[in-house]
Amino acid sequence: MRVLTYNIHTWENRDGHMNLEQVAQVIADSGASVVSLNEVLHPVYTRLGERRPLEELAEMLGMHWAFGDSDRLVQRPSWWGPVGNAVLSRFPIVGFNNQYLPRLPGTQGRNLLVADLEMGPKRRFTVYSTHLDHAFEGTRLWQMRGVAERLRSNGHAPHVLMGDFNTHSPSKPDGHPLTPPVVRLLRGLGYVDAFAQAGRGSPVTFNIPLSIFRIDYIFVPQSLSPRLSVCYTLRTAETAVASDHLPLMAEFDWRP
C-alpha cells in the first residue's frame, strides 16, 4: 500500500497558475492508494464564479474524497476560498470528521481531518491529515495536544498521520536527522517518523532553491512500522513546478 502527503499550495503552481492538472498527474504517476492534501481551497471562487477543483481532482483520479476546513480564508490574485486539508482514497470513505486545533489570538486557524476508509469486509483504516502553524514551534506543540487526544481514541486500529507539520527537520552531514520538539512528542506517544525509519534519498520537502528542510511528515504507530518498507520524496519534472512542496511517499508491505 502506498500513502502520499502533499501540500498543493492553494492550487497554485510555481508560475502562479492553477495546478489542478499537474497535481492530478503527480498523484496518478505516484500510484498512491491514499493521499493527504494540505492547503486545499474548497470551493474556489473566481471572478467568473465558483469552481470545485477538489471534486474535479477526485473525479479525474477515480478516487473518493473528504475535506475539512481550517476556519480561515485564503486570497490569491485570481481566486480565493476556505482553506483546509483533504483526503483522497481509492477505498471508500465511510466517515470523516473535522476538528479545529488550538490557536493563539492572532494566529491562523488549523485543523485535523480524520477519514475512515473501508479496506474490505470488517477492515478499516484511518487517515489523519493536518497542517500545523507555520510560525512558532510552541504553537505547533500546543496544536499537537489536540491531535494527540484524537490519536489516543484510535487505540491499536491501523492508521497513519500525515501532513505539513511546519517543523524543520534538517539533516546533519552524516545524514541523521535532528529531532525537533513536535517529532519528539509524537515519538513519546509511540509514533514512528516514516522517513527517519525507512528514508531513501534527500529528505527535503520544501521546494525552494537551496532548501535543506523537511517539513512534511508521515507518522505511523509502532504496530504498523514493521510493515514500512520505504519512504521518499517524489522528484520529477512535474513535482518541480506543481507546488512549493514536494510530495512525500511511504510504501507498506501491508494488504487490506
C-alpha positions as CSV (number, residue, x, y, z in Angstrom):
1,M,0.0,0.0,0.0
2,R,1.3,3.5,-0.9
3,V,0.3,6.6,1.1
4,L,1.2,10.1,0.0
5,T,1.2,13.5,1.7
6,Y,1.3,16.7,-0.4
7,N,0.9,20.4,0.2
8,I,-0.6,21.7,-3.0
9,H,-0.1,25.5,-2.3
10,T,-3.7,26.5,-2.6
11,W,-3.9,25.2,-6.1
12,E,-1.1,27.5,-7.3
13,N,1.9,26.3,-9.2
14,R,5.4,27.9,-9.3
15,D,4.3,30.0,-12.2
16,G,1.2,31.4,-10.4
17,H,-1.3,29.4,-12.4
18,M,-3.8,26.8,-11.2
19,N,-2.1,23.4,-10.8
20,L,-5.1,21.1,-10.9
21,E,-3.9,19.1,-13.9
22,Q,-0.3,18.9,-12.6
23,V,-1.4,17.7,-9.1
24,A,-3.6,15.1,-10.8
25,Q,-0.7,13.9,-12.9
26,V,1.6,13.7,-9.8
27,I,-0.8,11.6,-7.9
28,A,-1.7,9.4,-10.8
29,D,2.0,8.7,-11.5
30,S,2.7,8.0,-7.8
31,G,0.3,5.0,-7.7
32,A,-0.8,6.1,-4.2
33,S,-3.9,4.5,-2.8
34,V,-4.3,7.1,0.0
35,V,-3.4,10.8,-0.2
36,S,-3.4,13.6,2.3
37,L,-3.5,17.1,0.8
38,N,-2.7,20.4,2.6
39,E,-3.6,24.0,1.6
40,V,-6.7,22.9,-0.3
41,L,-9.2,25.6,-1.2
42,H,-12.7,24.2,-1.3
43,P,-14.7,25.6,-3.0
44,V,-12.7,28.1,-5.1
45,Y,-14.2,31.4,-6.0
46,T,-13.1,33.4,-9.1
47,R,-14.4,36.5,-10.9
48,L,-16.3,34.1,-13.2
49,G,-18.0,32.3,-10.3
50,E,-17.5,29.1,-8.2
51,R,-15.3,26.2,-9.1
52,R,-14.7,23.0,-7.1
53,P,-11.2,21.7,-8.2
54,L,-11.1,19.2,-5.3
55,E,-14.1,17.4,-6.7
56,E,-12.6,17.6,-10.2
57,L,-9.4,16.1,-8.9
58,A,-11.1,13.2,-7.3
59,E,-13.1,12.6,-10.5
60,M,-10.0,12.7,-12.7
61,L,-8.3,10.2,-10.4
62,G,-11.3,8.0,-9.8
63,M,-10.9,8.4,-6.0
64,H,-13.2,9.2,-3.1
65,W,-12.6,12.4,-1.2
66,A,-13.2,14.3,2.1
67,F,-12.4,17.8,3.1
68,G,-12.1,19.7,6.4
69,D,-11.7,23.5,6.6
70,S,-9.4,25.3,9.0
71,D,-11.8,28.2,9.7
72,R,-10.0,30.7,7.6
73,L,-10.0,32.1,4.0
74,V,-7.1,32.4,1.6
75,Q,-6.9,35.1,-1.1
76,R,-4.9,34.6,-4.2
77,P,-4.6,37.1,-7.0
78,S,-7.1,35.2,-9.2
79,W,-9.1,33.1,-6.8
80,W,-9.9,32.7,-3.1
81,G,-11.8,30.4,-0.7
82,P,-11.8,28.4,2.5
83,V,-8.6,26.5,3.1
84,G,-8.1,23.2,4.8
85,N,-7.0,19.6,4.4
86,A,-8.3,16.8,2.2
87,V,-8.1,13.1,1.9
88,L,-8.3,11.2,-1.4
89,S,-8.7,7.4,-1.3
90,R,-9.1,4.5,-3.7
91,F,-11.0,2.8,-0.9
92,P,-14.5,4.0,0.1
93,I,-14.5,6.8,2.8
94,V,-17.2,5.6,5.2
95,G,-16.9,8.5,7.6
96,F,-15.0,11.7,8.3
97,N,-14.7,14.3,11.0
98,N,-13.1,17.7,11.1
99,Q,-11.6,19.1,14.3
100,Y,-10.2,22.7,14.8
101,L,-6.9,22.8,16.6
102,P,-6.0,25.1,19.5
103,R,-4.8,28.6,18.4
104,L,-3.4,31.7,19.9
105,P,-5.0,35.1,19.3
106,G,-3.9,36.5,16.0
107,T,-2.7,33.1,14.6
108,Q,-4.1,31.2,11.7
109,G,-6.8,28.6,12.1
110,R,-5.6,25.0,11.8
111,N,-7.4,21.7,11.7
112,L,-7.2,17.9,11.8
113,L,-9.2,15.9,9.2
114,V,-10.0,12.3,10.2
115,A,-11.2,10.0,7.5
116,D,-12.2,6.3,8.0
117,L,-11.6,4.1,5.0
118,E,-13.3,0.7,4.3
119,M,-10.5,-1.5,3.1
120,G,-12.5,-4.7,3.0
121,P,-15.1,-6.7,5.0
122,K,-14.7,-5.5,8.6
123,R,-11.4,-3.9,7.8
124,R,-11.0,-0.2,8.5
125,F,-8.0,2.2,8.1
126,T,-8.0,5.7,9.5
127,V,-6.2,8.7,7.9
128,Y,-5.3,11.8,10.0
129,S,-4.4,14.8,7.9
130,T,-3.2,18.0,9.4
131,H,-1.3,21.2,8.7
132,L,0.3,22.9,11.8
133,D,1.2,26.5,12.5
134,H,3.9,28.0,10.2
135,A,5.4,30.5,12.7
136,F,6.2,29.0,16.1
137,E,7.1,25.6,17.4
138,G,5.4,26.4,20.7
139,T,2.1,26.9,18.9
140,R,2.7,23.7,16.9
141,L,3.3,21.8,20.2
142,W,0.0,23.2,21.6
143,Q,-1.8,22.1,18.5
144,M,-0.3,18.7,18.7
145,R,-2.1,18.2,22.1
146,G,-5.4,18.4,20.2
147,V,-4.0,15.9,17.6
148,A,-2.7,13.6,20.4
149,E,-6.1,13.5,22.1
150,R,-7.7,12.3,18.9
151,L,-5.0,9.7,18.2
152,R,-5.4,8.2,21.7
153,S,-9.0,7.4,20.8
154,N,-7.9,5.3,17.9
155,G,-6.3,2.6,20.0
156,H,-4.4,-0.1,18.0
157,A,-6.5,0.1,14.8
158,P,-4.4,0.7,11.6
159,H,-3.9,4.3,10.9
160,V,-1.5,6.9,9.7
161,L,-0.9,10.6,10.5
162,M,0.3,12.8,7.6
163,G,0.7,16.4,6.6
164,D,2.7,19.6,6.7
165,F,3.9,19.9,10.2
166,N,6.0,23.1,9.5
167,T,8.6,21.7,12.0
168,H,12.0,21.8,10.5
169,S,14.0,18.6,10.3
170,P,17.4,19.4,8.8
171,S,19.9,16.7,8.2
172,K,23.4,16.5,9.8
173,P,26.3,15.9,7.5
174,D,26.2,12.2,8.3
175,G,22.6,12.0,7.2
176,H,21.0,11.5,10.7
177,P,18.1,14.0,11.1
178,L,18.0,16.3,14.1
179,T,14.8,15.7,16.1
180,P,12.5,18.8,16.6
181,P,10.2,19.0,19.6
182,V,7.0,18.1,17.7
183,V,8.6,14.9,16.4
184,R,9.9,14.1,19.9
185,L,6.4,14.5,21.2
186,L,4.9,12.1,18.7
187,R,7.8,9.6,19.3
188,G,6.8,9.7,23.0
189,L,3.3,8.8,22.0
190,G,4.6,5.7,20.2
191,Y,4.7,7.0,16.7
192,V,7.5,6.4,14.1
193,D,8.7,9.1,11.6
194,A,8.5,7.1,8.4
195,F,11.4,8.9,6.7
196,A,13.6,8.5,9.8
197,Q,13.0,4.8,9.8
198,A,13.0,4.0,6.1
199,G,14.0,7.1,4.3
200,R,15.7,7.0,0.8
201,G,17.3,9.9,-0.9
202,S,17.0,13.5,0.1
203,P,14.6,14.3,2.9
204,V,13.9,17.9,1.7
205,T,10.2,18.6,1.0
206,F,10.2,22.4,1.0
207,N,10.6,23.0,-2.7
208,I,12.5,26.3,-2.9
209,P,16.1,27.0,-4.0
210,L,18.8,25.9,-1.5
211,S,16.2,24.5,0.9
212,I,17.6,22.0,3.4
213,F,14.4,21.3,5.3
214,R,11.8,18.6,5.5
215,I,8.6,20.0,6.9
216,D,6.2,17.3,5.6
217,Y,5.9,14.0,7.5
218,I,4.2,10.6,7.6
219,F,3.9,9.1,11.1
220,V,2.8,5.5,11.8
221,P,2.1,3.7,15.0
222,Q,4.7,1.3,16.2
223,S,2.4,-1.6,15.4
224,L,2.4,-0.7,11.7
225,S,6.1,0.3,11.5
226,P,7.4,-3.2,10.8
227,R,5.4,-3.2,7.6
228,L,7.0,0.1,6.4
229,S,9.3,-0.7,3.5
230,V,10.5,2.7,2.2
231,C,9.8,6.5,2.4
232,Y,10.9,9.1,-0.1
233,T,10.1,12.4,-1.8
234,L,8.9,12.4,-5.4
235,R,11.3,14.3,-7.5
236,T,10.1,14.7,-11.1
237,A,9.8,17.4,-13.7
238,E,6.1,17.7,-12.7
239,T,6.7,18.0,-8.9
240,A,9.4,20.6,-9.5
241,V,6.9,23.1,-10.8
242,A,3.5,21.9,-9.4
243,S,3.8,23.3,-5.9
244,D,6.3,24.9,-3.4
245,H,6.4,21.5,-1.7
246,L,7.5,18.1,-2.8
247,P,5.2,15.1,-2.2
248,L,6.3,12.5,0.4
249,M,5.5,8.9,-0.2
250,A,5.6,5.8,2.1
251,E,5.2,2.2,1.0
252,F,3.9,-0.5,3.3
253,D,4.1,-4.3,2.9
254,W,0.5,-4.4,4.1
255,R,-2.7,-5.6,2.4
256,P,-6.2,-4.7,3.4
